[in-house]
Every structure is written in C-alpha cells, then in structure tokens.
Amino acid sequence: MTDGPVTLRVAIGDYPHTLPLKRGEITSPLLNVEYIDVKPMHLAAKPMVREHAYDIGEMALVTVLQAKAYNKGLRLLPAAMLSRFQHHTCLYNSARGELRPADLAGKRIGVRSYSQTTGVYIRGIIENDYGVDLSGVQWVTFENGHVAEAKDPDEVIRAPAGKDITQMLIDGELDAAIYGAAMPNDPRLKSVIPDPHAAALAWYGKHHVVPVNHMVVTTDEMMQAQPQAVSEFYRLLEEGKKATGLPKPGEIDTVLFGREENRPCLEMLISFAVQQNLLPRRLSVDELW
C-alpha cells in the first residue's frame, strides 16, 4: 500500500450487503472508494471488459468467463453480488397454448443476449436436467455480448431493430423468451417449467449449487499495483454481508463468499458455456482468480 488511502473506482449494484458500503457505514482508513452508479448494472460490463473503466466492478459470470478466455486482463474476486434460481425465467404466452420444456426443441426463443448468464443457466438446466435437445432451437437476440471477440453460434440471429422481446412473445413471433432480473408483468406469460419455485428447490437438493449471476472483478493492473487495496475492499464486502445478518438459520445462502464456496456454480457454468459454444476452450476455475 502507498502512503495514505488508495483511491478505488468501484461499480457495483445496490444490494443489502453492498448498501452499507455505498452509504458510507462501512469504510476503511486504507481506502478512498468512489462508487460509480450504473443502472442497469449490466451496462457496466462492456466498459470494464474493453476499457478497464473501473478498478473493481460487478460483472455477470459468463462475461467473466469469456473475458478470461480472450485474455482481457481481469481477475475474479469470490464475492457474489447477485444470485437467483433460474427456473422461473423462461416464459411462454399461455394464450397461444401450453408450452413445456420438452416442447422447446426446434422452437424460436428470445433472449437479450446469447451470452446472458441467466440464459446460459436456464439452457443448461433445460438441456441437462430435462433432457431437451436444444440444438435445433432458433435463438433470437436483441444485443451483442460484452466481449467483442466472442461470436455467437450460427443458430443465433438478431431480432429486427426496434423489436421488443415481450411484444414478440405476445404476438407469437417467439415461442418462448428468457428474462433476467426484469420479469414482465403480464398474466398471459407463464413459466415453461411448471411450479418453478418447487422445481428450483428440487434442483438445489440434487445439485447443491446456488446459481450466482454476478460477482466482482478487478484488473490485472490493480492486482499488480495494489493487491492489498483489493484485499481490503473484499474485506469490506464481507463486512457488508455480515451486517445484513443473512442467511437466516435454515435459509439457503445465496450471497456466497470464498473460492470454494463459489466453485460449484463456476464449474457448472463453465460446463454449460462449453456445451453452448460460448468459449473457445474449457477454462479451469482456478485460472479465474
């Protein structure tokens, strides 16, 4: 550490375990942290990957994997920001008839980006846990991924400019659609996986994996120049989690901290990403740190 506090530019979202830091309730005399407000959070990923715009930033895990595969100079910190079970995220228009996982083969399915982490999780679940062959699906996307070198597979096409994923689903231009955090509020749109909450709990009982969507990365430059500052900020994040009192007794811990705690989800996501032709090679978890 240099004399005096080290200044860090940090882009992370507003969560129960980060708000005490962003409000200045948890600080360190070793750090002067400038929090950059980005909403929605995924908009911070592209400048972090392509420009190293922040010293530390929240990032979706598939973007992390692709950034590592294409040598973008980022390192993962084992601090979960956003996690959720994914079974509820694939929707269909019930007004046009019932659709179940087995019916998805050969259909047209929309997703914001083919590399969207939620999409990778739910495709992996449908293919591996429900036994559905997704090789003939026509994937319709609405934006590029964050890593420029990571090209979409041939079965992925771009929706016409100005098209809206939900309107396309309602109009029958899509058979199903995968959503992220912003789920549509339309009673016609139902989960392709029946009773998704119960299905997610059963899936967790089988795999013992919490699907983490977002973690935190720093740059190679920052790790080389100020490794203690990075470690200190990680400690602050841990303090933020402790301040929430979560998880409560008997609850699943969805805000995972630590390399071994996050290893199962990372191993699963790497396997899904390879299966879905999102990586040029299979990564190991340990090369991400």
C-alpha positions as CSV (number, residue, x, y, z in Angstrom):
1,M,0.0,0.0,0.0
2,T,1.2,3.5,-0.7
3,D,1.2,6.3,1.9
4,G,-2.3,7.4,2.6
5,P,-5.5,5.8,1.4
6,V,-5.7,4.2,-2.0
7,T,-8.4,5.5,-4.3
8,L,-10.6,2.9,-6.0
9,R,-13.2,3.5,-8.6
10,V,-15.9,0.8,-8.0
11,A,-19.0,-0.1,-10.0
12,I,-21.3,-2.4,-8.0
13,G,-25.1,-2.6,-7.6
14,D,-27.4,-1.8,-4.8
15,Y,-27.9,-4.9,-2.6
16,P,-28.4,-5.5,1.1
17,H,-24.8,-6.4,1.5
18,T,-23.4,-3.5,-0.6
19,L,-25.6,-0.6,0.6
20,P,-23.8,-0.3,3.9
21,L,-20.6,0.3,1.9
22,K,-22.2,2.7,-0.6
23,R,-23.8,4.7,2.2
24,G,-20.5,5.1,4.0
25,E,-21.5,3.0,7.0
26,I,-18.6,0.5,6.4
27,T,-15.3,2.1,5.4
28,S,-11.6,1.6,5.7
29,P,-8.9,4.1,6.5
30,L,-6.8,2.4,3.9
31,L,-9.2,3.1,1.0
32,N,-10.9,6.1,-0.6
33,V,-13.7,4.4,-2.6
34,E,-15.5,6.2,-5.3
35,Y,-18.7,4.3,-6.1
36,I,-19.9,4.7,-9.7
37,D,-23.7,4.4,-10.1
38,V,-24.6,2.3,-13.2
39,K,-28.2,1.2,-13.9
40,P,-29.0,-1.3,-15.1
41,M,-25.9,-3.0,-13.8
42,H,-25.1,-5.0,-17.0
43,L,-24.2,-1.7,-18.7
44,A,-21.0,-1.5,-16.6
45,A,-19.7,-4.7,-18.1
46,K,-18.7,-3.6,-21.6
47,P,-16.6,-0.6,-20.5
48,M,-15.0,-2.8,-17.8
49,V,-14.1,-5.5,-20.3
50,R,-13.0,-3.2,-23.2
51,E,-11.5,-0.2,-21.3
52,H,-10.9,-1.3,-17.7
53,A,-13.1,1.6,-16.9
54,Y,-13.2,0.8,-13.1
55,D,-10.7,-0.6,-10.7
56,I,-13.3,-3.1,-9.4
57,G,-16.6,-3.8,-11.0
58,E,-19.6,-6.1,-10.8
59,M,-19.8,-8.5,-13.8
60,A,-22.0,-11.3,-15.0
61,L,-20.2,-14.6,-14.8
62,V,-20.4,-15.6,-18.4
63,T,-18.8,-12.3,-19.3
64,V,-16.1,-13.1,-16.8
65,L,-15.5,-16.5,-18.4
66,Q,-15.4,-15.0,-21.9
67,A,-13.1,-12.2,-20.7
68,K,-10.7,-14.8,-19.3
69,A,-10.8,-16.9,-22.4
70,Y,-9.9,-13.9,-24.6
71,N,-7.3,-12.5,-22.2
72,K,-9.0,-9.3,-21.2
73,G,-6.8,-8.8,-18.1
74,L,-9.5,-9.3,-15.5
75,R,-9.4,-11.3,-12.3
76,L,-12.4,-12.7,-10.4
77,L,-12.9,-12.0,-6.7
78,P,-15.0,-14.7,-5.0
79,A,-17.8,-12.2,-3.8
80,A,-21.3,-12.9,-5.1
81,M,-23.3,-9.8,-5.8
82,L,-26.5,-11.2,-7.4
83,S,-27.7,-14.8,-7.3
84,R,-31.1,-16.4,-8.1
85,F,-32.6,-19.7,-9.0
86,Q,-33.4,-19.6,-12.7
87,H,-36.3,-21.9,-13.2
88,H,-38.9,-19.1,-13.5
89,T,-37.1,-17.1,-16.1
90,C,-38.2,-18.9,-19.3
91,L,-41.8,-17.8,-20.2
92,Y,-44.4,-18.5,-22.9
93,N,-47.7,-16.9,-23.9
94,S,-50.4,-19.2,-22.3
95,A,-53.0,-17.5,-24.6
96,R,-51.4,-19.4,-27.5
97,G,-51.4,-22.8,-25.8
98,E,-49.3,-24.6,-23.2
99,L,-45.6,-25.0,-23.6
100,R,-43.4,-27.2,-21.5
101,P,-39.6,-27.9,-21.6
102,A,-40.0,-30.9,-23.8
103,D,-41.8,-28.7,-26.4
104,L,-38.9,-26.3,-26.8
105,A,-36.9,-28.4,-29.3
106,G,-36.9,-26.6,-32.6
107,K,-38.7,-23.5,-31.4
108,R,-37.8,-19.8,-31.6
109,I,-36.7,-18.5,-28.3
110,G,-35.8,-14.9,-27.4
111,V,-33.0,-13.8,-25.0
112,R,-31.4,-10.4,-24.5
113,S,-28.0,-11.7,-25.5
114,Y,-26.9,-15.3,-26.2
115,S,-24.2,-14.9,-23.6
116,Q,-26.5,-13.5,-20.9
117,T,-25.7,-15.5,-17.8
118,T,-29.3,-16.3,-16.9
119,G,-29.8,-17.6,-20.4
120,V,-26.8,-19.9,-20.1
121,Y,-28.0,-21.3,-16.8
122,I,-31.6,-22.0,-18.0
123,R,-30.5,-23.5,-21.3
124,G,-28.1,-25.8,-19.3
125,I,-30.9,-26.7,-16.9
126,I,-33.4,-27.5,-19.7
127,E,-30.9,-29.5,-21.7
128,N,-29.2,-31.4,-18.8
129,D,-31.9,-31.8,-16.2
130,Y,-34.9,-32.0,-18.5
131,G,-33.2,-33.9,-21.3
132,V,-34.3,-31.5,-24.1
133,D,-32.2,-31.3,-27.3
134,L,-31.8,-27.6,-27.9
135,S,-29.6,-28.0,-31.0
136,G,-32.4,-27.1,-33.4
137,V,-33.6,-24.0,-31.5
138,Q,-33.5,-20.7,-33.3
139,W,-32.2,-18.2,-30.7
140,V,-33.3,-14.6,-31.3
141,T,-31.2,-11.9,-29.5
142,F,-31.5,-8.2,-29.1
143,E,-27.9,-7.1,-28.4
144,N,-24.3,-8.2,-28.6
145,G,-22.3,-9.7,-25.8
146,H,-19.7,-7.7,-23.9
147,V,-16.6,-9.4,-25.2
148,A,-16.1,-8.4,-28.8
149,E,-14.1,-11.5,-29.8
150,A,-16.8,-13.9,-28.5
151,K,-19.0,-14.5,-31.5
152,D,-22.5,-16.1,-31.3
153,P,-23.0,-19.6,-32.7
154,D,-24.6,-20.0,-36.2
155,E,-28.1,-20.8,-34.7
156,V,-28.3,-17.3,-33.2
157,I,-29.9,-14.4,-35.1
158,R,-30.7,-10.8,-34.3
159,A,-34.2,-9.5,-33.9
160,P,-35.1,-6.7,-36.3
161,A,-34.2,-3.2,-35.0
162,G,-36.9,-1.8,-32.7
163,K,-38.4,-5.1,-31.8
164,D,-39.4,-5.8,-28.2
165,I,-38.9,-9.3,-26.7
166,T,-42.1,-9.3,-24.8
167,Q,-44.2,-8.0,-27.6
168,M,-42.7,-10.6,-29.9
169,L,-43.7,-13.3,-27.4
170,I,-47.2,-12.0,-27.1
171,D,-47.6,-11.7,-30.9
172,G,-46.3,-15.3,-31.5
173,E,-43.1,-14.2,-33.2
174,L,-41.3,-16.0,-30.4
175,D,-42.4,-19.3,-28.8
176,A,-40.7,-18.6,-25.5
177,A,-38.4,-16.0,-24.0
178,I,-35.7,-15.9,-21.3
179,Y,-35.7,-12.9,-19.0
180,G,-33.2,-11.6,-16.5
181,A,-34.0,-9.6,-13.4
182,A,-36.8,-7.5,-15.0
183,M,-39.6,-10.0,-15.4
184,P,-42.6,-8.9,-17.4
185,N,-45.9,-8.3,-15.5
186,D,-48.4,-9.9,-17.9
187,P,-50.8,-12.6,-16.7
188,R,-50.7,-14.4,-20.0
189,L,-47.0,-15.1,-19.7
190,K,-46.3,-18.3,-17.7
191,S,-43.2,-20.3,-16.7
192,V,-42.3,-23.0,-19.2
193,I,-41.1,-25.0,-16.2
194,P,-44.2,-25.8,-14.1
195,D,-44.2,-24.7,-10.4
196,P,-40.7,-23.1,-10.9
197,H,-40.2,-22.5,-7.2
198,A,-40.7,-26.1,-6.2
199,A,-38.6,-27.2,-9.3
200,A,-35.8,-24.9,-8.2
201,L,-35.7,-26.3,-4.7
202,A,-35.7,-29.8,-6.0
203,W,-32.9,-28.9,-8.4
204,Y,-30.9,-27.4,-5.5
205,G,-31.5,-30.5,-3.5
206,K,-30.0,-32.5,-6.3
207,H,-27.0,-30.3,-7.3
208,H,-26.4,-28.3,-4.1
209,V,-25.5,-25.3,-6.4
210,V,-26.5,-21.7,-5.9
211,P,-26.7,-20.1,-9.4
212,V,-24.6,-16.9,-9.0
213,N,-25.2,-14.5,-11.8
214,H,-22.9,-11.6,-10.8
215,M,-19.6,-11.5,-8.9
216,V,-16.8,-8.9,-8.8
217,V,-13.7,-8.5,-10.9
218,T,-10.6,-6.3,-10.8
219,T,-8.0,-5.6,-13.3
220,D,-4.6,-7.2,-13.7
221,E,-3.1,-3.7,-13.3
222,M,-4.8,-3.1,-10.0
223,M,-3.8,-6.5,-8.6
224,Q,-0.2,-5.9,-9.6
225,A,-0.1,-2.3,-8.3
226,Q,-2.3,-2.5,-5.2
227,P,-3.0,-6.1,-4.1
228,Q,-3.6,-5.1,-0.5
229,A,-6.2,-2.5,-1.6
230,V,-8.1,-5.1,-3.5
231,S,-7.9,-7.5,-0.5
232,E,-9.1,-4.7,1.8
233,F,-12.1,-3.9,-0.4
234,Y,-13.0,-7.6,-0.5
235,R,-12.9,-7.5,3.3
236,L,-15.3,-4.6,3.3
237,L,-17.7,-6.6,1.1
238,E,-17.5,-9.4,3.7
239,E,-18.3,-6.9,6.4
240,G,-21.3,-5.8,4.4
241,K,-22.6,-9.3,4.2
242,K,-22.2,-9.8,8.0
243,A,-24.1,-6.6,8.6
244,T,-27.2,-8.0,6.8
245,G,-27.5,-10.9,9.2
246,L,-28.0,-13.2,6.2
247,P,-28.6,-16.0,5.7
248,K,-31.1,-16.6,8.5
249,P,-31.0,-20.0,10.1
250,G,-32.3,-22.7,7.8
251,E,-32.2,-20.4,4.7
252,I,-30.0,-21.1,1.6
253,D,-27.0,-18.7,1.5
254,T,-27.3,-17.0,-1.9
255,V,-24.6,-14.4,-1.3
256,L,-21.6,-16.7,-1.4
257,F,-18.1,-15.5,-0.5
258,G,-15.0,-17.6,-0.9
259,R,-13.3,-19.6,-3.6
260,E,-14.5,-23.0,-2.5
261,E,-18.0,-21.7,-1.8
262,N,-18.3,-20.4,-5.3
263,R,-16.5,-23.3,-7.0
264,P,-19.6,-25.5,-7.7
265,C,-21.5,-22.8,-9.6
266,L,-18.4,-21.8,-11.6
267,E,-17.7,-25.4,-12.5
268,M,-21.3,-25.9,-13.6
269,L,-21.4,-22.6,-15.6
270,I,-18.1,-23.4,-17.4
271,S,-19.6,-26.8,-18.4
272,F,-22.8,-25.1,-19.7
273,A,-20.8,-22.4,-21.5
274,V,-18.7,-25.1,-23.3
275,Q,-21.8,-27.1,-24.2
276,Q,-23.4,-24.0,-25.7
277,N,-20.3,-23.0,-27.8
278,L,-19.7,-19.8,-25.8
279,L,-16.0,-20.5,-25.0
280,P,-13.1,-21.3,-27.3
281,R,-11.7,-23.7,-24.7
282,R,-12.6,-25.2,-21.3
283,L,-11.4,-23.0,-18.5
284,S,-10.5,-24.1,-15.1
285,V,-12.0,-22.4,-12.1
286,D,-8.6,-21.7,-10.6
287,E,-7.4,-19.6,-13.5
288,L,-10.2,-17.1,-13.0
289,W,-8.9,-15.8,-9.7
